[in-house]
């Protein structure tokens, strides 16, 4: 095995494009641009800023930028149906591009207002259970939190999910393998009847750790290139042998007979031409049961990064379709960025629950599982159950039943080369 550098970082925030450094520190504009920082994206900070924006808007009700800010804050901070309506009123007749975008999102929320929510179930949950990572990937969309729960709090959350009837749980991060209690959480969740997937960088995977994860329904490992420079540049790792480390993790799963690996590849302009070669590498491993190609999602990236890495979905589809023709018996999914809006029901490492849209800064607090029940959070007006139903099940070779049908028994078939919606 390669000598891997032990790195644990809270990835730099904000992950979107840089701040306007010319703004007066502590001004409304400055506080607004800093609201997604891990220490700030919480009800207290957003509530205080909302009150301040309200006062400013009373002084000048025609200030469209201030109206847009207030609408955004109302939607982001545990919005009620009344908050959604007020946001729509504030955005009525908007001329600013960012305000028009937000108005379209509000229109979508309003269009779902009459659909039933009582008795609905969140089948698949993504949990960013650890806020540390050995990498800082280009355009990472995970909303990292500053707080880190402990094992007792994690077990409380697992119990709530199991009692609610959640069937699929994805433990992610950051990297959950950097958080020692994760093995106990996996055991607790599996014992409670949940199908568990663990989404790791694979950078610190060992035979000992893999043995502790025998109860998983899937282990997710990344591979984005067949050349060292492309792999390292995308994942932004300090290790120039990162590609070797990732390939060693796949080889370890082969050697240990762990046959429930799901490989994640992010397709961007940097590696699009390598996808056929990546396919040959990925699908040569007997441990790999499923391969998911994600169209790169630059919702937090700078304009320069978007121009450099952005790739049209048609180009990705063309390459993936060719790979499917060459490997008709393999389960290959394409997760298009356009299908990922409001798909994720994500628990942060603080216990706070969020979902996010496809636009810049569109992260919405839904509640907190340390204090709220799952059923309470599911009444949130921004939630889109149809979008959430597009997620890929944790267990390779299965499909979810109808969104309002009975609990999935995990035995549904998925044909080789299946196309699916997006997964977080």
HELIX and SHEET records of a PDB file:
HELIX    1   1 UNK A   28  UNK A   33  1                                   6    
HELIX    2   2 UNK A   43  UNK A   59  1                                  17    
HELIX    3   3 UNK A   64  UNK A   76  1                                  13    
HELIX    4   4 UNK A   81  UNK A   91  1                                  11    
HELIX    5   5 UNK A   97  UNK A  111  1                                  15    
HELIX    6   6 UNK A  151  UNK A  164  1                                  14    
HELIX    7   7 UNK A  176  UNK A  178  5                                   3    
HELIX    8   8 UNK A  182  UNK A  191  1                                  10    
HELIX    9   9 UNK A  207  UNK A  212  1                                   6    
HELIX   10  10 UNK A  228  UNK A  235  1                                   8    
HELIX   11  11 UNK A  242  UNK A  256  1                                  15    
HELIX   12  12 UNK A  272  UNK A  274  5                                   3    
HELIX   13  13 UNK A  275  UNK A  282  1                                   8    
HELIX   14  14 UNK A  303  UNK A  309  1                                   7    
HELIX   15  15 UNK A  313  UNK A  326  1                                  14    
HELIX   16  16 UNK A  337  UNK A  339  5                                   3    
HELIX   17  17 UNK A  374  UNK A  377  1                                   4    
HELIX   18  18 UNK A  385  UNK A  388  1                                   4    
SHEET    1   A10 UNK A 332  UNK A 335  0                                        
SHEET    2   A10 UNK A 288  UNK A 295  1                                        
SHEET    3   A10 UNK A 261  UNK A 267  1                                        
SHEET    4   A10 UNK A 218  UNK A 222  1                                        
SHEET    5   A10 UNK A 195  UNK A 199  1                                        
SHEET    6   A10 UNK A 168  UNK A 172  1                                        
SHEET    7   A10 UNK A 124  UNK A 128  1                                        
SHEET    8   A10 UNK A 346  UNK A 347  1                                        
SHEET    9   A10 UNK A 352  UNK A 356 -1                                        
SHEET   10   A10 UNK A 363  UNK A 368 -1                                        
END                                                                             
